[in-house]
Amino acid sequence: MVNQDKDVRIEAEELRQAVAKDFEVMLKQTADALNNARDVAIIADSEWIVRKALVAFRQKVYQTAVQLKADKAAAAAFSPSAQRQRDVAQGQGTGGRQSSDGQ
């Protein structure tokens, strides 16, 4: 599928802010899994819990990124300023009204 909204971009910082709470949850789950594991079985007791937390976080990051992109594309499609920019680029709306005889 070709990306037709190449001007609609998301920034890493806005994505980071959008998933900051989810990141904190994932870190807490990871720390809890390791802290609750038995000393003789740290990997066995924590590995799958941590994997599950990472999978959930990865999915959340991707879903959030796609939603941010979609929201920006929708806003750009209906933005009066975006419409004005398209009109100017097409030679419309470049000046005041002119009569049909060009005066």
N, C-alpha and C positions, 0 to 999 in steps of 0.2 A: 504494500500500500504506500503510495506517495504522500509525503507530508505536504499538504497544500497551504499550511499556515506557518511558513518558515519564519515569518516576522513575529509570531507568537512564541515567546520563549519563557521558560521558567528559570529562575536562578537558584543555585545551590543553597544560598542563604535562606531564601524563602521556604525551600523544601526542608532545610534543617529546622527552621522555626516551627513548621507545620508538624514535624514528627518528633520534636524534642521530648514531649511527655512519653511517647511510645519508646523512645530510646532509653529514657530513665527506667521505664518498666522492665525493658529487656535486661538492662544492667543489674537491676535489683534481683530479677529472677535468676540471673547467672550467679551473682554473689550468694544468694540464698541457697542455690543448688550446691555450690561448692562448700559453703559453710555447714550445710546440713548433712553432707556426705560423711561416711565413716572414714577415718584416717587410713584404714587398710583397703578402702575401696572407693577412693575419690572419683576415679574415672567411671567405674561401673555404676556408682550411685548418682552421678551428676551429668554424664554425657548426653543422655537422651533428653533430659529436662532442658539443658542448655540448647541443644539442637532445636527443640520445639520452640523455645523462646526466640531463637534467631530466625527460624522459618516464619513465625508470626510477624516479627519485625520487618523482615524482608518484604513480605506481602504488603504490609501496611505502607512501607516507603513507596513501593511501586504504585499501589492504588492511589496514594495521596499525590504522587507526581502526575499520574495520568489525569486525576481530577483537577489539579491545578492548571494543567495545560488545557483541558477542556473548558474550564471556567474562563480562562483568559481568551481562548478562541471565541467563545460565545459572547463575551463582553466586547471584543474587538469587532465582531460581526454586526453588532447592534449599536456600536458607539457612534454618536453624532459626529464626533471629531474624526473618527475613522471614515465615515461616509463623506465628510467634507474633504478629507485628504484624497479620497478616490475621485470625487467630483473635480477637484482642482487638477489632478493628474490627467483626467479625461478632457480637460478644457472647459468644464462646466463650472459655473459659479465663480468665475474669475473677475467679475466686476458687477457694476450696477446693471439695471435693466436697460436694454436698448430697444428702440422701436423697430418695427419690421422693416423700415427703410434704412436702418443702420445708423440713425442719428440719436 
